[in-house]
């Protein structure tokens, strides 16, 4: 069967750092309060005039360089984002243009924090069914543009950034020892809209709106739903939690990471956590964390890597791949 191998990773973070101490000068909060509840110490903020497509382009360029490919080697560009430069066209088509890619197709996927997992499912299925051989998948966000800076419960959580991977078709045996994406599991429940949403949009308020969240409900659903999606992914592959070499979760909140890993029995030393330095970068968080662990040598050829995320919608999902 055809498998989707990850052959390149890239990441980009804006230069501006916003620390908890900086935030304490703007809202009624403190470094101790934020760290105790979220594990976050700082986050990056896109500069004036810096757009989601700018972050995405830098991550994409790095991923292509890591893969040793040129833009016209690509068949498809998929960008997971909830903060596009414009209502339309897609960020992906902007990346296609800036890379100089003159063939194939490009489009965005919108599943908020689950966007990269959803995008990975899309890219993998394009490759499995033979519609593409090489896909550039990006997760990129300027989440700080959606924040209400008077709401200390949300403005402390989010940051800006981008991560990307290049996926390429390769033959596999069909067993769980194959390299590449073994499976993806996607879920959503639209009834939970009010837990996490933005109170604006083109057809409702004709404004961008601000992010609104019921934190306790999000936490409760996150640990339960994420754990269930991980079990579904492992069961499908005929594998156990003990087989996982690295757990790369959505970087929402250190308490959610700890709660999920504890519920599943994943040892702390197998969890890749970048939330302290990046905050929650929504669809960018999984590829940013992945690029970090690949870059520092933790993730090696043959390792079994588990990815997961949950975001507004409510959407959630997991993906299992062998590096």
C-alpha positions as CSV (number, residue, x, y, z in Angstrom):
1,X,0.0,0.0,0.0
2,X,1.0,3.7,-0.3
3,X,2.2,5.4,2.8
4,X,2.8,9.2,3.4
5,X,6.4,9.7,4.7
6,X,7.4,12.9,6.4
7,X,10.6,13.9,4.6
8,X,11.0,17.5,5.8
9,X,10.0,19.7,8.8
10,X,10.1,23.5,9.2
11,X,9.1,26.1,11.7
12,X,9.0,29.8,12.1
13,X,8.4,32.1,15.1
14,X,8.0,35.9,15.0
15,X,10.8,37.8,16.6
16,X,8.8,39.7,19.2
17,X,8.5,38.0,22.6
18,X,5.6,38.7,25.0
19,X,6.4,37.5,28.5
20,X,4.0,37.0,31.4
21,X,5.6,40.0,33.1
22,X,4.8,42.1,30.0
23,X,1.2,41.0,30.2
24,X,1.0,41.9,33.9
25,X,1.5,45.5,32.8
26,X,-1.6,45.3,30.6
27,X,-4.1,43.2,32.5
28,X,-4.7,42.1,36.1
29,X,-2.5,39.0,36.1
30,X,1.0,37.8,37.2
31,X,3.7,35.4,36.1
32,X,2.9,33.1,39.0
33,X,-0.9,33.1,38.1
34,X,-0.3,32.3,34.5
35,X,2.4,29.6,35.0
36,X,0.4,27.8,37.7
37,X,-2.7,27.6,35.5
38,X,-1.2,27.1,32.0
39,X,2.5,26.4,32.2
40,X,3.1,29.3,29.7
41,X,5.9,31.7,30.4
42,X,6.1,33.6,27.1
43,X,4.7,33.6,23.6
44,X,5.6,35.2,20.2
45,X,3.6,38.0,18.6
46,X,3.6,38.8,14.9
47,X,5.0,42.3,14.2
48,X,3.2,45.2,12.6
49,X,2.4,44.2,9.0
50,X,3.5,40.6,9.5
51,X,0.7,38.3,8.3
52,X,-0.2,34.6,8.7
53,X,1.1,34.0,5.1
54,X,4.5,35.5,6.1
55,X,4.8,33.1,9.0
56,X,3.6,30.2,6.8
57,X,6.0,31.0,4.0
58,X,9.0,30.9,6.3
59,X,8.0,27.5,7.7
60,X,7.2,26.2,4.3
61,X,10.6,27.3,2.9
62,X,12.4,25.6,5.8
63,X,10.4,22.3,5.3
64,X,11.2,22.2,1.6
65,X,14.8,22.8,2.3
66,X,14.8,20.0,4.9
67,X,13.2,17.7,2.3
68,X,15.7,18.8,-0.4
69,X,12.8,19.6,-2.8
70,X,11.9,22.6,-5.0
71,X,8.4,24.2,-5.2
72,X,7.5,22.5,-8.5
73,X,8.1,19.1,-6.9
74,X,4.9,19.7,-5.0
75,X,1.5,18.5,-6.1
76,X,-0.5,20.1,-3.4
77,X,-0.3,22.8,-0.6
78,X,-2.6,22.5,2.4
79,X,-2.6,25.3,5.0
80,X,-4.4,24.8,8.3
81,X,-5.3,28.2,9.7
82,X,-8.1,30.0,11.4
83,X,-6.5,33.4,11.0
84,X,-6.1,34.0,7.2
85,X,-4.7,37.2,5.8
86,X,-8.1,37.9,4.1
87,X,-11.5,36.2,4.0
88,X,-10.3,35.0,0.6
89,X,-8.2,33.9,-1.2
90,X,-6.7,31.1,0.9
91,X,-3.3,31.4,2.6
92,X,-2.3,28.3,0.7
93,X,-2.6,30.0,-2.7
94,X,-0.4,32.8,-1.4
95,X,2.2,30.3,-0.4
96,X,1.9,28.6,-3.8
97,X,2.6,32.0,-5.4
98,X,5.5,33.0,-3.1
99,X,7.2,29.7,-3.5
100,X,7.0,29.9,-7.3
101,X,4.9,26.7,-7.5
102,X,3.3,26.7,-11.0
103,X,1.5,23.4,-10.9
104,X,-0.9,21.4,-8.7
105,X,-3.4,22.9,-6.3
106,X,-3.6,24.8,-2.9
107,X,-6.3,25.3,-0.3
108,X,-6.9,26.0,3.4
109,X,-8.3,23.8,6.1
110,X,-10.2,25.3,9.1
111,X,-10.5,23.3,12.2
112,X,-8.9,25.8,14.6
113,X,-6.5,24.1,17.0
114,X,-7.2,20.7,15.4
115,X,-6.3,22.1,11.9
116,X,-3.0,20.4,11.5
117,X,-4.4,17.0,12.4
118,X,-7.3,17.6,10.0
119,X,-4.8,18.8,7.3
120,X,-2.7,15.7,7.9
121,X,-5.7,13.5,7.3
122,X,-6.5,15.4,4.0
123,X,-2.9,15.2,2.8
124,X,-2.5,11.5,3.7
125,X,-5.8,10.6,1.9
126,X,-4.7,12.6,-1.2
127,X,-1.5,10.6,-1.3
128,X,-3.1,7.2,-0.5
129,X,-5.7,7.5,-3.3
130,X,-3.0,8.6,-5.8
131,X,-4.2,12.2,-6.4
132,X,-0.9,13.6,-5.1
133,X,2.6,12.2,-4.5
134,X,4.2,15.2,-2.7
135,X,2.3,17.5,-0.3
136,X,3.3,20.5,1.7
137,X,1.2,20.8,4.9
138,X,1.4,24.0,7.0
139,X,-0.1,25.1,10.3
140,X,0.1,28.8,10.7
141,X,-1.6,31.3,12.9
142,X,-1.7,34.9,14.1
143,X,-3.9,34.2,17.1
144,X,-3.0,37.4,18.9
145,X,-5.1,39.3,16.3
146,X,-8.2,37.6,17.7
147,X,-7.6,38.3,21.4
148,X,-9.5,40.6,23.7
149,X,-6.6,42.1,25.6
150,X,-8.9,43.0,28.5
151,X,-9.9,39.3,29.1
152,X,-7.1,37.9,31.2
153,X,-8.5,34.3,30.9
154,X,-7.8,34.1,27.2
155,X,-5.2,36.8,26.3
156,X,-2.5,35.0,28.3
157,X,-2.9,31.7,26.4
158,X,-2.2,32.4,22.8
159,X,0.7,33.2,20.5
160,X,1.7,33.4,16.9
161,X,3.8,31.0,14.8
162,X,3.9,28.4,11.9
163,X,5.1,24.9,11.3
164,X,5.2,22.8,8.2
165,X,6.0,19.3,6.9
166,X,6.5,17.8,3.5
167,X,4.8,14.4,2.9
168,X,5.8,12.1,0.1
169,X,4.3,8.9,-1.2
170,X,6.2,5.6,-0.6
171,X,5.4,2.0,-0.7
172,X,4.6,0.1,2.5
173,X,3.6,-3.4,3.5
174,X,0.4,-2.3,5.2
175,X,1.5,-3.3,8.7
176,X,2.2,-1.1,11.7
177,X,5.9,-1.4,11.2
178,X,5.7,0.7,8.1
179,X,7.3,4.2,8.0
180,X,4.9,7.1,7.4
181,X,1.3,7.9,8.5
182,X,-0.3,4.8,9.9
183,X,-3.7,6.4,10.5
184,X,-5.6,9.5,11.3
185,X,-8.8,9.8,13.5
186,X,-11.0,12.9,13.2
187,X,-14.0,13.9,15.3
188,X,-16.3,16.9,16.0
189,X,-19.4,17.9,18.0
190,X,-21.1,21.0,16.8
191,X,-23.3,21.1,19.8
192,X,-20.3,22.3,21.8
193,X,-19.9,25.6,19.8
194,X,-20.3,27.9,22.8
195,X,-17.3,26.3,24.7
196,X,-14.8,28.0,22.3
197,X,-15.6,30.4,19.5
198,X,-15.0,33.8,18.0
199,X,-17.9,36.3,18.3
200,X,-17.6,37.7,14.8
201,X,-17.4,36.9,11.1
202,X,-18.2,38.1,7.6
203,X,-21.9,36.9,7.5
204,X,-22.7,37.7,11.2
205,X,-21.0,40.9,12.4
206,X,-18.9,41.8,9.4
207,X,-16.0,42.0,11.8
208,X,-13.2,39.7,12.9
209,X,-14.5,39.4,16.5
210,X,-12.7,38.2,19.6
211,X,-12.0,34.7,20.9
212,X,-14.3,33.6,23.7
213,X,-13.8,30.5,25.8
214,X,-15.3,28.6,28.8
215,X,-12.0,27.2,30.1
216,X,-13.3,24.7,32.6
217,X,-15.5,23.0,30.0
218,X,-12.8,23.0,27.5
219,X,-10.4,21.3,29.9
220,X,-12.9,18.6,30.8
221,X,-13.8,17.8,27.2
222,X,-10.1,18.0,26.1
223,X,-8.8,15.3,28.4
224,X,-11.7,12.9,27.7
225,X,-12.0,13.4,24.0
226,X,-8.3,13.5,23.2
227,X,-7.7,10.3,25.2
228,X,-10.6,8.6,23.3
229,X,-9.2,9.6,19.9
230,X,-5.7,8.3,20.8
231,X,-7.1,5.0,21.9
232,X,-9.0,4.7,18.6
233,X,-5.8,5.4,16.6
234,X,-3.8,2.9,18.6
235,X,-6.5,0.2,18.3
236,X,-6.7,0.7,14.6
237,X,-3.0,0.1,14.2
238,X,-3.0,-2.8,16.6
239,X,-0.6,-1.0,19.0
240,X,-0.5,-0.1,22.7
241,X,0.4,3.0,24.6
242,X,3.6,1.3,25.7
243,X,4.7,1.2,22.0
244,X,4.7,5.0,21.7
245,X,8.1,6.6,21.5
246,X,7.0,10.2,21.4
247,X,3.8,12.0,22.2
248,X,3.5,15.3,20.4
249,X,0.2,17.0,21.6
250,X,-1.4,20.2,20.8
251,X,0.2,22.8,23.0
252,X,-2.9,24.2,24.6
253,X,-2.1,24.2,28.3
254,X,0.4,22.2,30.3
255,X,-2.4,21.0,32.6
256,X,-4.2,19.5,29.7
257,X,-1.0,17.8,28.5
258,X,-0.3,16.4,31.9
259,X,-3.9,15.3,32.4
260,X,-4.0,13.5,29.0
261,X,-0.7,11.8,29.4
262,X,-1.6,10.7,33.0
263,X,-5.0,9.3,31.9
264,X,-3.3,7.2,29.2
265,X,-0.2,6.3,31.2
266,X,2.2,8.0,28.8
267,X,5.5,8.7,30.8
268,X,6.3,12.4,31.2
269,X,9.7,11.9,29.5
270,X,8.0,10.9,26.2
271,X,5.9,14.0,26.0
272,X,7.1,16.9,23.8
273,X,6.1,20.2,25.4
274,X,6.8,23.6,24.0
275,X,3.9,25.4,25.5
276,X,6.1,27.3,28.0
277,X,7.8,29.2,25.3
278,X,5.2,29.3,22.5
279,X,1.9,29.4,24.2
280,X,-1.1,28.0,22.3
281,X,-0.4,28.7,18.6
282,X,-3.6,26.8,17.5
283,X,-3.0,24.9,14.2
284,X,0.7,25.7,14.3
285,X,1.3,24.1,17.7
286,X,1.7,20.5,16.7
287,X,4.0,21.1,13.7
288,X,6.1,23.6,15.8
289,X,6.5,21.0,18.6
290,X,7.2,18.3,16.0
291,X,9.9,20.4,14.3
292,X,11.5,21.2,17.7
293,X,11.7,17.5,18.7
294,X,13.1,16.5,15.2
295,X,15.5,19.4,15.2
296,X,17.0,18.5,18.6
297,X,17.4,14.9,17.8
298,X,14.7,13.4,20.1
299,X,12.6,12.0,17.3
300,X,14.7,9.5,15.2
301,X,14.1,7.2,12.2
302,X,11.8,4.3,13.2
303,X,10.2,6.1,16.2
304,X,6.5,5.7,16.7
305,X,5.0,9.3,17.0
306,X,1.5,10.1,18.3
307,X,0.0,13.5,17.5
308,X,-3.3,14.9,18.8
309,X,-5.3,18.2,19.1
310,X,-8.6,19.6,20.1
311,X,-10.0,23.0,19.0
312,X,-13.1,25.1,18.5
313,X,-16.1,23.4,16.8
314,X,-15.6,21.4,18.9
315,X,-13.1,19.4,16.8
316,X,-10.5,16.9,17.9
317,X,-8.4,14.1,16.5
318,X,-5.2,12.0,16.6
319,X,-2.7,10.7,14.1
320,X,-0.1,7.9,14.4
321,X,3.0,7.8,12.3
322,X,6.3,6.0,12.2
323,X,9.2,8.4,11.6
